[in-house]
Amino acid sequence: MRPVNLIPPDLRRGDNAPLRTGPLAYIVVGALALALLGVTMLVLASNEVSEKKDELVTLKREDAVAKASAEELAPYAQFQAMSQQRVETVSSLANSRFDWPRVMRELALVLPDDVLLSDLTASADPGASGEGGGASADALGPVLELTGCTKDQDSVAGFVTALRDIDGVTRVGLSSSAVGGGDSGGSDGGCEAAGLVTQFEIVVAFDAAPVPVTGTEAEVAPEEPAESSGSSEEEAEG
């Protein structure tokens, strides 16, 4: 059978007939596309804001935990700082003290048999006290001021040389040395009774030693000046 077209002729559209479309359809489609893009961007921005808020809450929680831990550990940090400060203080005090007992022992070892000490002054910081003069006043560290007698000038020179053997000595200055000049000895007859006629004053400087914060002086007088061994080991602390 042959197909029959039942559409009226005036309503029939041929293949070459123009489409009944205008710009309105494109405008509607574009508007819908823009609306869809806006909604998508809004959803993405909302999700990003939510993530940032969650991250902020997490960070605040972690910060609170860290602060609580720091407050718990604060006493330990304070104790550590205090302990370190005390160690530094003790080390500073120990380094600033001068070992006078060792110096006295070494002085007794190097003291010749023909030398008699009548006076010994140990000064940890001679510049701070304002006393003394000559080599003692120019000293940069602790000093020993020795007064005594011996038989002659050669013995004085030998004693000066022997004093340089004491550990830590940087300079030995001879303030004075003269034959005679009276008896500066002790109660047992002193220098004249021992036949030691040459009087001397010697300054022994320890310039390389640290100077204490507060310098002190000590007078050390031998109990038995007639003994030539020079075993006076009184301790003068600087």
PyRosetta script that sets phi, psi and omega in degrees:
from pyrosetta import init, pose_from_sequence

init()
pose = pose_from_sequence("MRPVNLIPPDLRRGDNAPLRTGPLAYIVVGALALALLGVTMLVLASNEVSEKKDELVTLKREDAVAKASAEELAPYAQFQAMSQQRVETVSSLANSRFDWPRVMRELALVLPDDVLLSDLTASADPGASGEGGGASADALGPVLELTGCTKDQDSVAGFVTALRDIDGVTRVGLSSSAVGGGDSGGSDGGCEAAGLVTQFEIVVAFDAAPVPVTGTEAEVAPEEPAESSGSSEEEAEG")
pose.set_psi(1, 153.9)
pose.set_omega(1, -179.8)
pose.set_phi(2, -93.8)
pose.set_psi(2, 133.0)
pose.set_omega(2, -179.3)
pose.set_phi(3, -67.0)
pose.set_psi(3, 148.0)
pose.set_omega(3, -177.4)
pose.set_phi(4, -121.8)
pose.set_psi(4, 128.4)
pose.set_omega(4, 178.8)
pose.set_phi(5, -88.5)
pose.set_psi(5, 116.6)
pose.set_omega(5, -176.8)
pose.set_phi(6, -90.5)
pose.set_psi(6, -4.3)
pose.set_omega(6, 179.4)
pose.set_phi(7, -75.9)
pose.set_psi(7, 137.1)
pose.set_omega(7, 178.7)
pose.set_phi(8, -58.7)
pose.set_psi(8, 150.7)
pose.set_omega(8, -177.5)
pose.set_phi(9, -61.2)
pose.set_psi(9, -34.8)
pose.set_omega(9, -177.7)
pose.set_phi(10, -72.8)
pose.set_psi(10, -17.1)
pose.set_omega(10, 180.0)
pose.set_phi(11, -101.4)
pose.set_psi(11, -4.5)
pose.set_omega(11, -179.9)
pose.set_phi(12, -73.5)
pose.set_psi(12, 142.6)
pose.set_omega(12, 178.6)
pose.set_phi(13, -117.9)
pose.set_psi(13, 123.5)
pose.set_omega(13, -179.2)
pose.set_phi(14, -79.5)
pose.set_psi(14, 174.4)
pose.set_omega(14, -178.5)
pose.set_phi(15, -67.3)
pose.set_psi(15, -28.0)
pose.set_omega(15, -177.8)
pose.set_phi(16, -96.7)
pose.set_psi(16, 8.4)
pose.set_omega(16, -178.8)
pose.set_phi(17, -74.2)
pose.set_psi(17, 141.3)
pose.set_omega(17, -179.6)
pose.set_phi(18, -71.2)
pose.set_psi(18, 147.5)
pose.set_omega(18, 178.3)
pose.set_phi(19, -73.3)
pose.set_psi(19, 142.7)
pose.set_omega(19, 179.0)
pose.set_phi(20, -88.3)
pose.set_psi(20, 67.4)
pose.set_omega(20, 178.4)
pose.set_phi(21, -127.1)
pose.set_psi(21, 152.8)
pose.set_omega(21, 178.6)
pose.set_phi(22, -136.1)
pose.set_psi(22, -173.2)
pose.set_omega(22, -179.3)
pose.set_phi(23, -68.8)
pose.set_psi(23, -16.0)
pose.set_omega(23, -178.1)
pose.set_phi(24, -62.1)
pose.set_psi(24, -38.1)
pose.set_omega(24, -179.7)
pose.set_phi(25, -64.0)
pose.set_psi(25, -41.1)
pose.set_omega(25, 179.1)
pose.set_phi(26, -67.1)
pose.set_psi(26, -37.3)
pose.set_omega(26, 178.9)
pose.set_phi(27, -63.7)
pose.set_psi(27, -42.2)
pose.set_omega(27, 179.7)
pose.set_phi(28, -63.8)
pose.set_psi(28, -44.2)
pose.set_omega(28, -179.9)
pose.set_phi(29, -63.1)
pose.set_psi(29, -42.9)
pose.set_omega(29, 178.7)
pose.set_phi(30, -63.2)
pose.set_psi(30, -40.0)
pose.set_omega(30, 178.6)
pose.set_phi(31, -63.3)
pose.set_psi(31, -42.4)
pose.set_omega(31, 178.4)
pose.set_phi(32, -63.0)
pose.set_psi(32, -40.4)
pose.set_omega(32, 179.6)
pose.set_phi(33, -64.4)
pose.set_psi(33, -42.3)
pose.set_omega(33, 178.4)
pose.set_phi(34, -64.8)
pose.set_psi(34, -40.0)
pose.set_omega(34, 178.6)
pose.set_phi(35, -63.1)
pose.set_psi(35, -42.3)
pose.set_omega(35, 178.6)
pose.set_phi(36, -63.1)
pose.set_psi(36, -40.7)
pose.set_omega(36, 178.8)
pose.set_phi(37, -65.0)
pose.set_psi(37, -41.6)
pose.set_omega(37, 179.1)
pose.set_phi(38, -63.4)
pose.set_psi(38, -42.6)
pose.set_omega(38, 178.8)
pose.set_phi(39, -63.4)
pose.set_psi(39, -41.1)
pose.set_omega(39, 179.2)
pose.set_phi(40, -62.7)
pose.set_psi(40, -44.9)
pose.set_omega(40, 179.9)
pose.set_phi(41, -65.6)
pose.set_psi(41, -37.9)
pose.set_omega(41, 178.3)
pose.set_phi(42, -63.5)
pose.set_psi(42, -42.2)
pose.set_omega(42, 179.0)
pose.set_phi(43, -64.5)
pose.set_psi(43, -42.7)
pose.set_omega(43, 179.6)
pose.set_phi(44, -64.5)
pose.set_psi(44, -43.0)
pose.set_omega(44, 179.1)
pose.set_phi(45, -63.8)
pose.set_psi(45, -40.4)
pose.set_omega(45, 178.5)
pose.set_phi(46, -62.8)
pose.set_psi(46, -41.8)
pose.set_omega(46, 178.0)
pose.set_phi(47, -63.6)
pose.set_psi(47, -40.7)
pose.set_omega(47, -179.9)
pose.set_phi(48, -65.5)
pose.set_psi(48, -40.8)
pose.set_omega(48, 177.9)
pose.set_phi(49, -62.5)
pose.set_psi(49, -40.8)
pose.set_omega(49, 179.2)
pose.set_phi(50, -63.7)
pose.set_psi(50, -41.0)
pose.set_omega(50, 178.5)
pose.set_phi(51, -64.3)
pose.set_psi(51, -41.4)
pose.set_omega(51, 179.4)
pose.set_phi(52, -64.6)
pose.set_psi(52, -39.7)
pose.set_omega(52, 177.9)
pose.set_phi(53, -63.8)
pose.set_psi(53, -42.9)
pose.set_omega(53, 177.7)
pose.set_phi(54, -62.9)
pose.set_psi(54, -40.3)
pose.set_omega(54, 178.6)
pose.set_phi(55, -65.0)
pose.set_psi(55, -38.9)
pose.set_omega(55, 178.0)
pose.set_phi(56, -63.5)
pose.set_psi(56, -42.0)
pose.set_omega(56, 178.4)
pose.set_phi(57, -62.8)
pose.set_psi(57, -42.1)
pose.set_omega(57, 179.1)
pose.set_phi(58, -63.9)
pose.set_psi(58, -42.8)
pose.set_omega(58, 179.2)
pose.set_phi(59, -64.2)
pose.set_psi(59, -40.9)
pose.set_omega(59, 177.5)
pose.set_phi(60, -62.5)
pose.set_psi(60, -39.0)
pose.set_omega(60, 178.6)
pose.set_phi(61, -65.6)
pose.set_psi(61, -43.9)
pose.set_omega(61, 178.5)
pose.set_phi(62, -65.4)
pose.set_psi(62, -37.5)
pose.set_omega(62, 178.2)
pose.set_phi(63, -64.8)
pose.set_psi(63, -39.8)
pose.set_omega(63, 178.1)
pose.set_phi(64, -64.1)
pose.set_psi(64, -41.4)
pose.set_omega(64, 178.2)
pose.set_phi(65, -64.0)
pose.set_psi(65, -41.6)
pose.set_omega(65, 179.9)
pose.set_phi(66, -65.0)
pose.set_psi(66, -40.6)
pose.set_omega(66, 178.2)
pose.set_phi(67, -64.5)
pose.set_psi(67, -40.6)
pose.set_omega(67, 178.7)
pose.set_phi(68, -63.3)
pose.set_psi(68, -41.8)
pose.set_omega(68, 178.3)
pose.set_phi(69, -65.2)
pose.set_psi(69, -39.4)
pose.set_omega(69, 179.0)
pose.set_phi(70, -64.7)
pose.set_psi(70, -39.9)
pose.set_omega(70, 178.1)
pose.set_phi(71, -65.4)
pose.set_psi(71, -35.9)
pose.set_omega(71, 177.9)
pose.set_phi(72, -68.5)
pose.set_psi(72, -34.4)
pose.set_omega(72, -178.0)
pose.set_phi(73, -89.9)
pose.set_psi(73, -4.6)
pose.set_omega(73, -177.9)
pose.set_phi(74, -58.1)
pose.set_psi(74, -43.7)
pose.set_omega(74, 179.0)
pose.set_phi(75, -59.9)
pose.set_psi(75, -36.0)
pose.set_omega(75, 179.0)
pose.set_phi(76, -66.8)
pose.set_psi(76, -40.5)
pose.set_omega(76, 177.9)
pose.set_phi(77, -64.5)
pose.set_psi(77, -41.1)
pose.set_omega(77, 178.2)
pose.set_phi(78, -64.4)
pose.set_psi(78, -40.4)
pose.set_omega(78, 178.5)
pose.set_phi(79, -64.9)
pose.set_psi(79, -39.6)
pose.set_omega(79, 178.4)
pose.set_phi(80, -63.1)
pose.set_psi(80, -44.2)
pose.set_omega(80, 179.2)
pose.set_phi(81, -64.1)
pose.set_psi(81, -42.3)
pose.set_omega(81, 179.1)
pose.set_phi(82, -65.1)
pose.set_psi(82, -41.2)
pose.set_omega(82, 178.5)
pose.set_phi(83, -62.9)
pose.set_psi(83, -43.9)
pose.set_omega(83, 179.0)
pose.set_phi(84, -64.0)
pose.set_psi(84, -39.2)
pose.set_omega(84, 179.5)
pose.set_phi(85, -64.9)
pose.set_psi(85, -39.8)
pose.set_omega(85, 179.6)
pose.set_phi(86, -68.2)
pose.set_psi(86, -39.3)
pose.set_omega(86, 177.5)
pose.set_phi(87, -62.3)
pose.set_psi(87, -43.3)
pose.set_omega(87, 178.5)
pose.set_phi(88, -63.8)
pose.set_psi(88, -37.8)
pose.set_omega(88, 179.2)
pose.set_phi(89, -65.7)
pose.set_psi(89, -46.0)
pose.set_omega(89, 179.9)
pose.set_phi(90, -64.0)
pose.set_psi(90, -40.7)
pose.set_omega(90, 178.7)
pose.set_phi(91, -63.8)
pose.set_psi(91, -40.0)
pose.set_omega(91, 179.3)
pose.set_phi(92, -64.4)
pose.set_psi(92, -42.5)
pose.set_omega(92, 178.7)
pose.set_phi(93, -65.7)
pose.set_psi(93, -40.1)
pose.set_omega(93, 180.0)
pose.set_phi(94, -65.9)
pose.set_psi(94, -39.2)
pose.set_omega(94, -179.9)
pose.set_phi(95, -71.3)
pose.set_psi(95, -26.4)
pose.set_omega(95, -177.6)
pose.set_phi(96, -85.4)
pose.set_psi(96, -9.6)
pose.set_omega(96, 178.4)
pose.set_phi(97, -83.8)
pose.set_psi(97, 144.1)
pose.set_omega(97, -179.3)
pose.set_phi(98, -106.4)
pose.set_psi(98, 137.8)
pose.set_omega(98, -174.4)
pose.set_phi(99, -84.1)
pose.set_psi(99, 78.1)
pose.set_omega(99, 178.7)
pose.set_phi(100, -65.0)
pose.set_psi(100, -39.1)
pose.set_omega(100, 178.4)
pose.set_phi(101, -56.4)
pose.set_psi(101, -40.1)
pose.set_omega(101, 178.1)
pose.set_phi(102, -64.1)
pose.set_psi(102, -41.6)
pose.set_omega(102, 179.7)
pose.set_phi(103, -63.0)
pose.set_psi(103, -40.5)
pose.set_omega(103, 179.0)
pose.set_phi(104, -63.7)
pose.set_psi(104, -39.9)
pose.set_omega(104, 178.6)
pose.set_phi(105, -64.6)
pose.set_psi(105, -44.5)
pose.set_omega(105, -179.9)
pose.set_phi(106, -68.1)
pose.set_psi(106, -34.1)
pose.set_omega(106, 176.4)
pose.set_phi(107, -63.2)
pose.set_psi(107, -41.0)
pose.set_omega(107, 177.9)
pose.set_phi(108, -63.9)
pose.set_psi(108, -31.8)
pose.set_omega(108, -179.1)
pose.set_phi(109, -74.1)
pose.set_psi(109, -36.1)
pose.set_omega(109, -175.7)
pose.set_phi(110, -93.1)
pose.set_psi(110, -5.0)
pose.set_omega(110, -177.7)
pose.set_phi(111, -69.5)
pose.set_psi(111, 119.6)
pose.set_omega(111, -179.0)
pose.set_phi(112, -68.1)
pose.set_psi(112, 162.1)
pose.set_omega(112, -179.2)
pose.set_phi(113, -69.9)
pose.set_psi(113, -24.3)
pose.set_omega(113, -176.8)
pose.set_phi(114, -98.1)
pose.set_psi(114, 19.4)
pose.set_omega(114, 179.0)
pose.set_phi(115, -118.7)
pose.set_psi(115, 131.7)
pose.set_omega(115, 178.1)
pose.set_phi(116, -119.8)
pose.set_psi(116, 122.0)
pose.set_omega(116, 178.1)
pose.set_phi(117, -92.1)
pose.set_psi(117, 125.6)
pose.set_omega(117, 177.1)
pose.set_phi(118, -101.1)
pose.set_psi(118, -20.3)
pose.set_omega(118, -179.3)
pose.set_phi(119, -155.2)
pose.set_psi(119, 141.3)
pose.set_omega(119, 178.2)
pose.set_phi(120, -140.6)
pose.set_psi(120, 124.5)
pose.set_omega(120, 178.0)
pose.set_phi(121, -118.5)
pose.set_psi(121, 123.3)
pose.set_omega(121, 178.2)
pose.set_phi(122, -105.6)
pose.set_psi(122, 120.6)
pose.set_omega(122, -177.6)
pose.set_phi(123, -123.2)
pose.set_psi(123, 121.2)
pose.set_omega(123, 179.9)
pose.set_phi(124, -77.5)
pose.set_psi(124, -33.7)
pose.set_omega(124, -179.2)
pose.set_phi(125, -143.5)
pose.set_psi(125, 79.9)
pose.set_omega(125, -175.8)
pose.set_phi(126, -63.0)
pose.set_psi(126, -29.8)
pose.set_omega(126, -179.4)
pose.set_phi(127, -67.9)
pose.set_psi(127, -32.1)
pose.set_omega(127, -178.0)
pose.set_phi(128, -74.0)
pose.set_psi(128, -32.4)
pose.set_omega(128, -177.1)
pose.set_phi(129, -78.5)
pose.set_psi(129, -22.7)
pose.set_omega(129, -179.9)
pose.set_phi(130, 78.3)
pose.set_psi(130, 5.8)
pose.set_omega(130, 179.7)
pose.set_phi(131, -100.7)
pose.set_psi(131, 167.3)
pose.set_omega(131, 178.3)
pose.set_phi(132, 83.5)
pose.set_psi(132, 170.5)
pose.set_omega(132, 179.5)
pose.set_phi(133, -156.2)
pose.set_psi(133, 178.6)
pose.set_omega(133, 178.8)
pose.set_phi(134, 64.3)
pose.set_psi(134, -131.9)
pose.set_omega(134, -178.8)
pose.set_phi(135, -62.2)
pose.set_psi(135, -31.6)
pose.set_omega(135, 179.2)
pose.set_phi(136, -66.1)
pose.set_psi(136, -40.9)
pose.set_omega(136, -179.5)
pose.set_phi(137, -68.7)
pose.set_psi(137, -29.3)
pose.set_omega(137, -179.1)
pose.set_phi(138, -87.8)
pose.set_psi(138, -0.5)
pose.set_omega(138, -175.4)
pose.set_phi(139, -68.8)
pose.set_psi(139, 143.2)
pose.set_omega(139, 178.5)
pose.set_phi(140, -98.0)
pose.set_psi(140, -4.6)
pose.set_omega(140, -178.8)
pose.set_phi(141, -149.4)
pose.set_psi(141, -162.5)
pose.set_omega(141, 179.6)
pose.set_phi(142, -60.2)
pose.set_psi(142, 152.5)
pose.set_omega(142, 179.7)
pose.set_phi(143, -138.8)
pose.set_psi(143, 154.5)
pose.set_omega(143, 168.8)
pose.set_phi(144, -114.8)
pose.set_psi(144, 128.9)
pose.set_omega(144, 174.9)
pose.set_phi(145, -110.0)
pose.set_psi(145, 114.7)
pose.set_omega(145, -174.8)
pose.set_phi(146, -109.5)
pose.set_psi(146, 131.9)
pose.set_omega(146, 174.2)
pose.set_phi(147, -124.7)
pose.set_psi(147, 132.8)
pose.set_omega(147, -178.3)
pose.set_phi(148, -173.8)
pose.set_psi(148, -159.0)
pose.set_omega(148, -177.4)
pose.set_phi(149, -149.2)
pose.set_psi(149, 160.7)
pose.set_omega(149, 177.6)
pose.set_phi(150, -153.3)
pose.set_psi(150, -176.0)
pose.set_omega(150, -171.3)
pose.set_phi(151, -80.8)
pose.set_psi(151, -34.2)
pose.set_omega(151, -178.6)
pose.set_phi(152, -157.7)
pose.set_psi(152, 179.9)
pose.set_omega(152, -178.1)
pose.set_phi(153, -67.6)
pose.set_psi(153, -32.4)
pose.set_omega(153, 177.8)
pose.set_phi(154, -62.8)
pose.set_psi(154, -37.7)
pose.set_omega(154, 177.9)
pose.set_phi(155, -66.7)
pose.set_psi(155, -35.8)
pose.set_omega(155, 176.0)
pose.set_phi(156, -62.5)
pose.set_psi(156, -44.7)
pose.set_omega(156, 179.0)
pose.set_phi(157, -62.8)
pose.set_psi(157, -40.1)
pose.set_omega(157, 177.9)
pose.set_phi(158, -64.4)
pose.set_psi(158, -37.2)
pose.set_omega(158, 178.8)
pose.set_phi(159, -67.3)
pose.set_psi(159, -40.0)
pose.set_omega(159, 177.1)
pose.set_phi(160, -60.7)
pose.set_psi(160, -41.9)
pose.set_omega(160, 178.0)
pose.set_phi(161, -64.6)
pose.set_psi(161, -40.4)
pose.set_omega(161, -179.2)
pose.set_phi(162, -66.3)
pose.set_psi(162, -35.0)
pose.set_omega(162, 179.9)
pose.set_phi(163, -64.2)
pose.set_psi(163, -27.5)
pose.set_omega(163, 179.4)
pose.set_phi(164, -68.3)
pose.set_psi(164, -14.7)
pose.set_omega(164, 179.4)
pose.set_phi(165, -80.3)
pose.set_psi(165, -9.8)
pose.set_omega(165, 177.7)
pose.set_phi(166, -69.4)
pose.set_psi(166, 133.9)
pose.set_omega(166, -176.8)
pose.set_phi(167, -63.2)
pose.set_psi(167, 128.0)
pose.set_omega(167, 177.5)
pose.set_phi(168, 96.8)
pose.set_psi(168, -9.4)
pose.set_omega(168, -179.8)
pose.set_phi(169, -71.2)
pose.set_psi(169, 130.3)
pose.set_omega(169, 178.4)
pose.set_phi(170, -107.2)
pose.set_psi(170, -31.9)
pose.set_omega(170, -180.0)
pose.set_phi(171, -145.9)
pose.set_psi(171, 145.5)
pose.set_omega(171, 171.8)
pose.set_phi(172, -126.3)
pose.set_psi(172, 114.3)
pose.set_omega(172, -178.2)
pose.set_phi(173, -109.3)
pose.set_psi(173, 134.6)
pose.set_omega(173, 177.8)
pose.set_phi(174, -95.7)
pose.set_psi(174, 103.7)
pose.set_omega(174, -178.3)
pose.set_phi(175, -71.5)
pose.set_psi(175, -42.3)
pose.set_omega(175, 178.9)
pose.set_phi(176, -158.2)
pose.set_psi(176, 152.7)
pose.set_omega(176, 176.5)
pose.set_phi(177, -157.1)
pose.set_psi(177, 117.5)
pose.set_omega(177, -176.3)
pose.set_phi(178, -148.0)
pose.set_psi(178, 150.8)
pose.set_omega(178, 177.1)
pose.set_phi(179, -83.9)
pose.set_psi(179, 131.9)
pose.set_omega(179, -179.8)
pose.set_phi(180, 84.1)
pose.set_psi(180, -148.4)
pose.set_omega(180, 178.5)
pose.set_phi(181, 93.3)
pose.set_psi(181, 14.5)
pose.set_omega(181, 175.7)
pose.set_phi(182, 93.1)
pose.set_psi(182, 173.1)
pose.set_omega(182, -177.0)
pose.set_phi(183, -94.2)
pose.set_psi(183, 112.0)
pose.set_omega(183, 177.4)
pose.set_phi(184, -105.7)
pose.set_psi(184, 17.0)
pose.set_omega(184, -175.8)
pose.set_phi(185, -85.0)
pose.set_psi(185, -163.7)
pose.set_omega(185, -175.3)
pose.set_phi(186, -96.6)
pose.set_psi(186, -156.5)
pose.set_omega(186, -173.9)
pose.set_phi(187, -77.2)
pose.set_psi(187, -13.0)
pose.set_omega(187, -177.4)
pose.set_phi(188, -90.9)
pose.set_psi(188, 19.7)
pose.set_omega(188, -179.7)
pose.set_phi(189, 106.9)
pose.set_psi(189, -21.9)
pose.set_omega(189, 174.7)
pose.set_phi(190, 63.9)
pose.set_psi(190, -148.3)
pose.set_omega(190, -172.7)
pose.set_phi(191, -66.3)
pose.set_psi(191, -42.0)
pose.set_omega(191, -177.7)
pose.set_phi(192, -64.3)
pose.set_psi(192, -42.3)
pose.set_omega(192, -180.0)
pose.set_phi(193, -63.5)
pose.set_psi(193, -32.1)
pose.set_omega(193, 179.1)
pose.set_phi(194, -86.7)
pose.set_psi(194, -1.8)
pose.set_omega(194, -179.0)
pose.set_phi(195, 74.8)
pose.set_psi(195, 21.9)
pose.set_omega(195, 179.5)
pose.set_phi(196, -101.9)
pose.set_psi(196, 102.2)
pose.set_omega(196, -169.0)
pose.set_phi(197, -100.2)
pose.set_psi(197, -7.4)
pose.set_omega(197, -177.3)
pose.set_phi(198, -99.6)
pose.set_psi(198, 115.7)
pose.set_omega(198, 179.6)
pose.set_phi(199, -90.0)
pose.set_psi(199, 144.2)
pose.set_omega(199, 179.2)
pose.set_phi(200, -144.1)
pose.set_psi(200, 156.3)
pose.set_omega(200, 170.4)
pose.set_phi(201, -131.8)
pose.set_psi(201, 122.5)
pose.set_omega(201, -174.5)
pose.set_phi(202, -126.2)
pose.set_psi(202, 139.8)
pose.set_omega(202, 176.0)
pose.set_phi(203, -115.9)
pose.set_psi(203, 124.0)
pose.set_omega(203, 179.3)
pose.set_phi(204, -108.4)
pose.set_psi(204, 119.1)
pose.set_omega(204, -174.8)
pose.set_phi(205, -107.4)
pose.set_psi(205, 140.5)
pose.set_omega(205, 174.6)
pose.set_phi(206, -117.3)
pose.set_psi(206, 70.6)
pose.set_omega(206, -173.5)
pose.set_phi(207, -65.9)
pose.set_psi(207, -27.3)
pose.set_omega(207, -176.4)
pose.set_phi(208, -83.0)
pose.set_psi(208, -9.1)
pose.set_omega(208, -178.4)
pose.set_phi(209, -79.8)
pose.set_psi(209, 147.5)
pose.set_omega(209, 177.7)
pose.set_phi(210, -68.2)
pose.set_psi(210, 143.4)
pose.set_omega(210, 179.8)
pose.set_phi(211, -92.3)
pose.set_psi(211, 127.4)
pose.set_omega(211, 178.4)
pose.set_phi(212, -62.3)
pose.set_psi(212, 162.5)
pose.set_omega(212, 179.7)
pose.set_phi(213, -64.3)
pose.set_psi(213, -41.5)
pose.set_omega(213, 178.5)
pose.set_phi(214, -120.3)
pose.set_psi(214, 112.2)
pose.set_omega(214, -179.4)
pose.set_phi(215, -80.3)
pose.set_psi(215, 141.6)
pose.set_omega(215, 177.3)
pose.set_phi(216, -131.5)
pose.set_psi(216, 157.4)
pose.set_omega(216, 179.9)
pose.set_phi(217, -122.8)
pose.set_psi(217, 149.8)
pose.set_omega(217, 178.7)
pose.set_phi(218, -137.5)
pose.set_psi(218, 134.8)
pose.set_omega(218, 176.8)
pose.set_phi(219, -94.3)
pose.set_psi(219, 128.2)
pose.set_omega(219, 179.6)
pose.set_phi(220, -122.5)
pose.set_psi(220, 113.5)
pose.set_omega(220, 179.4)
pose.set_phi(221, -112.0)
pose.set_psi(221, 124.3)
pose.set_omega(221, 179.1)
pose.set_phi(222, -60.0)
pose.set_psi(222, 134.7)
pose.set_omega(222, 180.0)
pose.set_phi(223, -69.7)
pose.set_psi(223, -34.2)
pose.set_omega(223, -178.7)
pose.set_phi(224, -127.5)
pose.set_psi(224, 82.1)
pose.set_omega(224, -176.1)
pose.set_phi(225, -66.6)
pose.set_psi(225, -15.6)
pose.set_omega(225, -178.8)
pose.set_phi(226, -74.1)
pose.set_psi(226, -19.1)
pose.set_omega(226, 180.0)
pose.set_phi(227, -77.2)
pose.set_psi(227, 130.4)
pose.set_omega(227, -176.5)
pose.set_phi(228, -85.5)
pose.set_psi(228, -6.4)
pose.set_omega(228, -178.3)
pose.set_phi(229, -72.8)
pose.set_psi(229, -20.0)
pose.set_omega(229, 176.7)
pose.set_phi(230, 62.9)
pose.set_psi(230, 41.2)
pose.set_omega(230, -174.5)
pose.set_phi(231, -90.1)
pose.set_psi(231, 39.3)
pose.set_omega(231, 176.8)
pose.set_phi(232, -84.3)
pose.set_psi(232, 107.3)
pose.set_omega(232, -175.2)
pose.set_phi(233, -116.0)
pose.set_psi(233, 34.5)
pose.set_omega(233, 174.2)
pose.set_phi(234, -63.7)
pose.set_psi(234, 143.7)
pose.set_omega(234, -176.3)
pose.set_phi(235, -99.0)
pose.set_psi(235, 125.9)
pose.set_omega(235, 174.1)
pose.set_phi(236, -114.7)
pose.set_psi(236, 111.1)
pose.set_omega(236, -176.2)
pose.set_phi(237, -92.2)
pose.set_psi(237, 134.3)
pose.set_omega(237, 179.6)
pose.set_phi(238, -90.4)
pose.dump_pdb("model.pdb")
